[in-house]
């Protein structure tokens, strides 16, 4: 996760990976998993625009964090 402001002054959150949510063999322990989930949730509430690395991450953002599809931009676009 990367948080920054773009040239227009919009608050942007860039999300590259959400594997910690569904992968049981992920190296995070339970505390790290919950901490990253909470930090991402707060950042997404704060954001004006969300940049997803691919379509899978974009669909997971909608599914797990209820981010509106209109505010998600793919990194390749």
C-alpha positions as CSV (number, residue, x, y, z in Angstrom):
1,X,0.0,0.0,0.0
2,X,1.3,3.4,-0.9
3,X,-0.4,6.7,0.0
4,X,0.2,10.0,-1.7
5,X,-1.4,13.1,-3.4
6,X,-1.5,13.4,-7.1
7,X,-0.9,16.6,-9.1
8,X,-4.5,17.6,-8.7
9,X,-4.4,17.3,-5.0
10,X,-6.4,14.1,-4.8
11,X,-5.6,11.7,-2.0
12,X,-4.5,8.4,-3.7
13,X,-4.1,4.9,-2.2
14,X,-2.1,2.5,-4.4
15,X,-2.8,-1.2,-3.6
16,X,-0.6,-3.9,-5.1
17,X,-1.5,-7.0,-3.2
18,X,-4.3,-8.4,-1.0
19,X,-3.1,-11.9,-0.6
20,X,-2.9,-11.6,3.1
21,X,-6.7,-11.7,3.2
22,X,-7.2,-15.1,1.6
23,X,-3.9,-16.9,1.6
24,X,-3.6,-19.1,4.7
25,X,0.1,-19.7,4.0
26,X,0.9,-16.0,4.0
27,X,3.9,-15.2,6.1
28,X,2.0,-12.6,8.2
29,X,0.9,-13.7,11.7
30,X,-2.6,-13.0,13.0
31,X,-1.6,-9.6,14.4
32,X,0.1,-8.4,11.2
33,X,-2.9,-9.6,9.1
34,X,-5.4,-7.6,11.3
35,X,-3.1,-4.6,11.4
36,X,-2.7,-4.4,7.6
37,X,-6.5,-5.0,7.2
38,X,-7.3,-2.1,9.5
39,X,-4.7,0.3,8.1
40,X,-5.9,-0.4,4.5
41,X,-9.5,0.1,5.6
42,X,-8.7,3.5,7.1
43,X,-6.7,4.5,4.1
44,X,-9.4,3.6,1.7
45,X,-12.0,5.6,3.6
46,X,-9.6,8.6,3.4
47,X,-8.8,8.2,-0.3
48,X,-10.3,10.1,-3.2
49,X,-8.9,7.7,-5.7
50,X,-7.7,4.1,-5.5
51,X,-5.1,2.7,-7.9
52,X,-5.2,-1.2,-8.2
53,X,-2.3,-3.2,-9.7
54,X,-4.6,-5.5,-11.7
55,X,-8.3,-6.5,-12.1
56,X,-8.1,-9.1,-9.4
57,X,-7.0,-6.6,-6.8
58,X,-9.7,-4.2,-8.1
59,X,-12.4,-6.9,-7.7
60,X,-11.1,-7.8,-4.2
61,X,-11.3,-4.1,-3.2
62,X,-14.9,-4.0,-4.2
63,X,-15.6,-7.4,-2.5
64,X,-13.8,-7.0,0.8
65,X,-13.7,-3.2,1.3
66,X,-16.8,-2.0,-0.6
67,X,-14.9,0.5,-2.6
68,X,-17.0,2.0,-5.4
69,X,-15.9,0.8,-8.8
70,X,-15.9,4.4,-10.0
71,X,-13.1,5.4,-7.7
72,X,-10.8,2.5,-8.7
73,X,-8.2,3.0,-11.5
74,X,-6.1,0.2,-12.9
75,X,-2.3,0.9,-12.7
76,X,-1.9,0.0,-16.4
77,X,-4.5,2.6,-17.5
